[in-house]
Amino acid sequence: MKVSENLAIIHDKIEKACARAGRKREEVQIIAVTKYVTIARAQEALDAGIRHLGENRDDSMLAKYEALGDKPVWHFIGTLQKKKVKNIIDKVSYIHSLDRLSLAEEIEKRAAKADLKIKCLIQVNVSGEESKHGIAPGETLEFVRSLKNFGHIEVVGLMTMAPLTHDEKIIRDTFRGLKQLKQQIESLGLEYAPCHELSMGMSNDYEIAVEEGATFVRIGTALVGNTLK
Ligand SMILES: *Cc1c(COP(=O)(O)O)cnc(C)c1O
């Protein structure tokens, strides 16, 4: 399928999910996750009208960045090792996987050096699965507070991944949990942590995520596919 055909279907589903939830369509942005696909396929996504690209590895992002440059808005969505931060810091607009203080320290250091302010989302392990990265919900507020003096990090929101299950209730509860946390942080009115973004929803569950308040959905397979062709 062409990306444009997939995108039309996804737009339609997002629009309907927004309508069901009484939300405005403009509140939801699509991040095309291109980690499994070629540069040409990522370019096809941009040609179809996509602005946001998401990658989960520094090498794969750098290869695409070399070809596509600053045209797209780059989102780093994967587990981030400290030693990789310097490779991506001047290329990404958003890091969705901030989940520990040592990583925040490295981002702060590298961003300060490059004179940049990086929009970060805190990855929260709402479902509590052991296999998942992210900070525990109960520790999230304290973690946000610990970022107060990091002048080159702006906490723009929260990110989570729902469990891989067909049980819609489990998925929905995960997204609701993230939204509640976001509202708590927002209500603190911290200048360095406006926390207005909710990054949640992938190919299998983005409609539920939109119903529950997602502002960024991260879609790979359903949009660009997942094979290197
Ligand atoms: C791969 C990935 C996605 C996209 O997954 P699909 O199921 O292919 O849509 C979204 N978020 C993260 C963090 C990912 O690693």
The ligand as an SDF file (V2000), in Angstrom:
LIG
                    3D

 15 15  0  0  0  0  0  0  0  0999 V2000
    8.1930    0.8160   16.9870 C   0  0  0  0  0  0  0  0  0  0  0  0
    7.5640    1.7750   17.9010 C   0  0  0  0  0  0  0  0  0  0  0  0
    6.3110    2.3480   17.6050 C   0  0  0  0  0  0  0  0  0  0  0  0
    5.5050    1.9990   16.3680 C   0  0  0  0  0  0  0  0  0  0  0  0
    5.0530    0.6890   16.4130 O   0  0  0  0  0  0  0  0  0  0  0  0
    3.9710    0.1200   15.3740 P   0  0  0  0  0  0  0  0  0  0  0  0
    3.2810   -0.9480   16.1310 O   0  0  0  0  0  0  0  0  0  0  0  0
    4.7510   -0.3950   14.2140 O   0  0  0  0  0  0  0  0  0  0  0  0
    3.0590    1.2140   15.0090 O   0  0  0  0  0  0  0  0  0  0  0  0
    5.8050    3.2730   18.5010 C   0  0  0  0  0  0  0  0  0  0  0  0
    6.4660    3.6100   19.6220 N   0  0  0  0  0  0  0  0  0  0  0  0
    7.6590    3.0820   19.9430 C   0  0  0  0  0  0  0  0  0  0  0  0
    8.3280    3.4980   21.1940 C   0  0  0  0  0  0  0  0  0  0  0  0
    8.2400    2.1500   19.0910 C   0  0  0  0  0  0  0  0  0  0  0  0
    9.4370    1.6200   19.4200 O   0  0  0  0  0  0  0  0  0  0  0  0
  1  2  1  0
  2  3  1  0
  2 14  2  0
  3  4  1  0
  3 10  2  0
  4  5  1  0
  5  6  1  0
  6  7  2  0
  6  8  1  0
  6  9  1  0
 10 11  1  0
 11 12  2  0
 12 13  1  0
 12 14  1  0
 14 15  1  0
M  END
$$$$
